[in-house]
Amino acid sequence: MASTLTSSTVHSGSTARIRYTTTIKPAISTEQRKEKAKEREQTQEEIDDAVNEWFNNTIAKANELADCFNKKPRHFLNIFFHGGARMINTQEKVNPHNAFLSMKAQELRDEGHVVSMVNIQCDYINEYNALKVEEREELARKHKENKDSSRKLRCPLPCGRICDVSNVKRNMIFLLNGLKARVGIEAFFCIVQNTPDYHIQPQWYFTSEALADYMKIAVLIT
């Protein structure tokens, strides 16, 4: 749905400023939702294939470097993967300017006004520039605290939950394959939902086909 353009005068003698008022998009049909879900699933499969290819290329490159520098492949894999610590412990840095805009947007919403970020930036740029470095850092700190708190408290929509599961599964695969390459292990996992609020098929993963075949027999024996 296209945005509606309106103009308003900020004060006497100023130039007219274009403001964007976004209309609410109509809800999509069930068929459209299914089609989009199918497209996302197809895209995810392509991403998984690409990541697997990337991983195999990384192993090949580690072997190549090992030959060049007379070291073991695990030496270079340790440098590359760092045990997944870099990926797991990465801290998101909050931009003070973005924190300021978010705060102003919330203040305006609380007062019953809905204004685009572009207009907020234009209207309050002088106020932001007048802030001291310490005040900007404090804004960024509070914004991060609110963001972290909201992540812990919010209950995502079904689509968000499925995306979250998919992202965590991908990270788990990445970490297990890295561990397998570094220390020599085989592993598997299965992710299942424990709530009726959304639906996913059980998410299985085995680090090798041999392990998958073995587990089929082991489950039958037990």
N, C-alpha and C positions, 0 to 999 in steps of 0.2 A: 504494500500500500504506500503510495507516494506521500511525502511529508507536505504539510500545508505551510505556506510562507505568509508571515504577517510582519508588519513593521511597526515600530514604536519610537517615539522621540524620547531620549534619555533626559534632556533638559533643554531649556531655551537656547537656541543658537547652535545646538549640536546637530550632527548629521543623523539621518534615519538609520537605524540598525535593523537588519533582517533577523528575525527570530524564527527558529524552526520548531514547530509543534507537531510531534509525531503521533499519528492516529494508531489506535490499537488494531493489530492484524486479526483477521477472522480466524477462528479455530479450524485446523485442518481435519479432514475426514479420517475415518478409521482406515480406509484403503490407502490414503496418502501416508498415514503414519506407518502402516505396514511396509509400504514401498520404501520410505526413508530408512526404516530399520533394516530392511534388506540391503539397501545401498551401504549403510554403515557397516554391516556385517561383511559385505564383500570387500569394502575398503580395508577393514581390519585384517582380513585374511591376506590381502596383498601386502599390508604393512608387516605382518608376521613373517611372510615369505622373504621380504626384503631384509628384515632384521636377522633372520637365520642365515641368509647369504652373507650379510655383513659379518656375522660371528665367524662363519667358516673362513672368510677372507682374512679376518683377524688372526685366526689360528695359523693360517698359511703364512701370513706375514711374520708371526712370531718365530716360526720355524726358519724362515729365510734370514731373519736377523740373528738367530742363534748360530747359523752357519757362518754368517759374516763376522761375528764378533766372538766366536768360540765360547758361547755361553749356552745355558739351557733355555729352551723356549719359555719355561715357567718364569724365568727372570723378567722377560719382556711382558709377559701376561700380567705379572704382579704390578709392573709399572703402569700398564694400561688400565687394569681393573681396580687396583687399590682395594681389593676386597669388597667393592661396592660402597666403601665408606664415603667417597666423594659424592656419589649420587644420593645416598641416604641422608647425609648430614649437611647437604647444601642448604644454606639459610637464604631465604628470600629477602633482598634488600628493598626497603620501602623508600620511594622517592618522596621527599618532603613536599614538592609541588603537587604531586598526585594526592598526598594525604590532605593538603589544604583544600584542594578542589572537592574531595570526597566529604570533608567536614562541612564545607559551605553548602554542598548539594543536600546534605542531611538536614542542615538548619533550615534551608528553604522549604524542603518537603514537610518538615515539622510545622512550618508556618502556613502550609497549604499551597505553596507555589511549586510548580514543576518547570524547571529551567534547564536547558541543555548545558552540557559541560563547556561547549564553545562559548556560550554567552556568559557563563559564570566566570570563565577565564578572562574574558574581556572586561566584565564589570568589576572584578575584584583583584585585577593584576597589581594595582598600586598598593592595596592592602597587603598582598603577599610580599611584594618587594620591600615593604617597610618592616617586615619581621626580621628580628635578629637571628643569627645563626643558632643560638641556643633555643629560641622559640621554634624554629623550623625542625630542629632535632627532636624537640619534645612532641611536636605534632606528629612526626613520623613514628615515634615510639608509641604514642597513644593509638594511632591508626593501626599499627601492627598488632597491638594487644587486642583491639576490638575485632580485627580480622581473625586472629587466632581463636578468640573466644567464640566468634560466630561459626567457625568451622567445627568446633567441638559440639555446639548446641544444635545446629541446623539439621533437619532431616531431609536429605535430598529427594528429588522426584525420582520415579522409577528409572527414567532415562539416565539421570545423573548417577544413580547407584550402579547401573550396568556399566557405565563408562568407568566408574571408580574401580569396579571389579576387574575390568579389562586392563586398566593401567597397572594395577597391583600385580595381576597375573604376568604381564609383560616384564615388570621389574623382577619378579621372582624367577622367571625363566632366565633373565640376563644374569642374575646373581648365581643361580645354580650352575649354569654353563661355565661361568667364570671360575667357580669353585672346582668344578670337574676338571677344567683345564689346568688349574694350579696344583691341586693336591691329589687328583685321581679319585673321584667318587661317582656313584650313580645315585639318582634320587627320583622321587615322584611326588606329586601332590594332587589333591582333589579339592576344589572349592565348591561348596553347595550353599544355597540360601537357607536361612533359618527363620524367615518371615514371609507371610503371604502378600506383603506390600508390593512385591514385584516378582518377575519370573526370569530365571536363567537356567539353562541346561547345566548339569555338573561339568565343571571345568577341569579336565584331566590334563596332566603333563608328565611325560617320562623323558629322562635325559637320554635314553637310547631305546631303540626298538627291542633289543635283547631283554632289557628290563621289563618292558611292557609285556612281552611274550611270557617271561618268567612269572610275572605277577598273575597272569591269567591262570597258570597252573597252580601257583601257590594258594590262590583264593579257593580253587576247587578242592584242594587237599584239606584245607582248614575247615 
